[in-house]
């Protein structure tokens, strides 16, 4: 439990720090940090259910993107202000590093042990982000068309 709390706090700090580097407005830095902590919490909860890195990263990225889209609507900002800091804690830095070291040293055992989980987590992150982003894009288009049709009906009636 203490390890999980430490991971969530580190995720908050890393997302907050990335928000500073990414030049997120000062009033949204805490939300950017919270989005990273929320993503880590979802990831840790999913690890209790399954040990598949692809599924955990996929669903955590979907949760991060949903939260980011929701915050973007509430704060009237682009969703990238919240989604990039939210996904930072899930980036597979260690496995990517050791995969590259294994490639450089031509150590096939190290490459095989680290490259597959790295690819699984990166593909899961990408797919989770893309699926929710596409869904939200088409949802916005549908809503704007619905409003336009409704508004056009009032103009024709009058």
N, C-alpha and C positions, 0 to 999 in steps of 0.2 A: 504494500500500500504506500509506504514512504517513497519507494522508487517511482511509482506512478505519479505521485504528487510532484516529485522532483522533475519528472519528464514534462508534466503539464506546465510547471513554472518556467522551465527552460524553453519550452515551445512558445509561451507567451513572450518571454524576453527576446527570443530570436525573431519572432514576427514583429514585435515592437521595433527592434533594431533594423530589420529589413524595411519597415515602414519609414524609418528615419532616412535610410539610404535611398529609398524609392521616392522620397520627398512627399510623403503623405502629409496633408495639412495637420497641424498640431492638434486640432480638436478631434480628429479621427484616428489618432495614433493608438489610443486605448482600444478602440474598436478593432483596429488591425491586429493588435496583440491578442485580444479576446478571440478573434477568428482563428488564430493559430492554436490557441489553447483548446478551443472547441474542437478543432480538427483532430488534435492529439487525443482528446478524450474519446471521440468517436472511434478513432483507430484502436485505442487501448481496449475499449469495450468490445470491439469486433474481434480483437485477438483472443478474448476470453471465449468466444463462440467458435472460431475457426483459426487454424494456423496458416491458412493460405494467404500469402502476402498480396497476391493479385486482388482477391476479394476484399481484403481489409483496405488496401489503398484505393480501390475502385469506389467503395461505398463511402470512405472518408472524404475522397475528392468530391463525390456527389454532394455530401453534406456541406462541405466547405463552399462549393459553388452555389448551392441553394441559399446558404446564409449570406454570401456575398451579393447575390442578386437581390435578396430581400433588403439588405442594408443599402444597396445602391438606390433602390426605389425610395426608401425612407429618407436618405440623406441627399438625394438628387445628385449623385456622383456616378462616375463610371464604375462598373463592377470590378474592374482591375485594381482599384484602390484597395479592395478588401480581399480579392481572390489570390493575388500574388503573395501577400504576407501569410495568408491562410495555408497555402500549399508548401511554404518553405520548410516547416518542421517535418514534412513527409518525404523530402528529397533523400534518396538513398546515397548519401555522401560516402559513407564508409565502404559499402559494397562496390561502389563505382571506383573508388580509390584502389582498393585491393584487386579489383579486376584489371585495372590498367597496370598496376605493379606486376601482376601475374603475366600479362601480355608482354611487358618489357623484359621480364626475366625468363620468358618462355616456360613458365611453370603452369602446365595445363591443369594440375589439380586445383591450384588457387583460382585460376580463371573459371573452371567448372563450378567450384564451390560458391563463387561470388557473382558471376555474370548472370546466371539464371534468375536469382532473386532480384537482382538489380533491374533486369529487363521486365520481370513481372511487376515490380512496383512502379516503374516508369510507365509501362503500358496501362496499368490500372489507373494511375493518376491522370494520364492523358484522356483515356476513354471516359472516366467519370466527369472530368471537366467538360469535355466536348458534348456529351449527351445532355447534360443539364443546360449548357449554354445554348445548344440548338433548340431544346424544348422551350426555354424562356424566350428566345428570339421569335419563334413562331407564335408563342402565346401573346407577345406584344403586338405582333402583326394582326393576329385574330382580333384582339381587343380594339385596336385602332380602326380596323375595317368595320367592326360592329358599331363603334361610335359614329363613324362616318355615315354608315347606312341609316342609323337612327337620326342623326342630324339632318341628313338629306331628306328623310321622310317628313320631318317638321317643316322644312323649307317648301317642299312640294305641296304640303297640306295648306299652308298659309297663303 
